[in-house]
Amino acid sequence: MLTLLHGIVENWPIWLLSVLLIVAAIIDGWILKVPNWLTFPLVFAGWAASAYCGGFSGLAVSMAGTLVGLGLLLPAYAIGGMGAGDVKLMAGIGAWIGATATFYAFCVSAVIGGVIAVAMVLYRRRWHHHVLQFFQIVDEILAIRNPDALSAIAAERKSSMLLLPYGIPIALGTIAYFFWSGMLI
């Protein structure tokens, strides 16, 4: 118990981020949106905390993490496959933990997101429909290569798609990465 308390005090930024990720996941699961009132302060507070704790070099690490967080999900957003709130949430994570840890948290989140997506499809017993839709989307990406056109096609297809509130895999994956890497204790 004392070790846990010491870990929380010592690693307060990671614990705070974990709580905010849980809040984001709950909201995203509820309304299919990660709100700006959560994401923007997350980014700005990450920059401020990093600058306060590490000076200019801390701020630089934080900004690099923000850019990595944005860069990892921005392509999916650009073609209509992801919400802007999810992208900003990943940028906020980067603002708190830097580029390398953000990349690893993203990787774990992507695996968890894939598992959840497959489970959702299997649960609804629409495997064939979604496999065909997946290959259609891949074919469109390879053939069209225009983010605006792909985004418009994705918007038209949205009503027939199974939507995954990606804030949930982001939260689960990031917190799992924190636990696995020893950042919580």
Secondary structure, DSSP 8 states (H G I E B T S, - for coil): -HHHHHHHHHTHHHHHHHHHHHHHHHHHHHHS---HHHHHHHHHHHHHHHHHHHHHHHHHHHHHHHHHHHHHHHHHHHTTSS-HHHHHHHHHHHHHHHHHHHHHHHHHHHHHHHHHHHHHHHHHT-HHHHHHHHHHHHHHHHHH--HHHHHHHHHHHGGGS----THHHHHHHHHHHHHHHT---
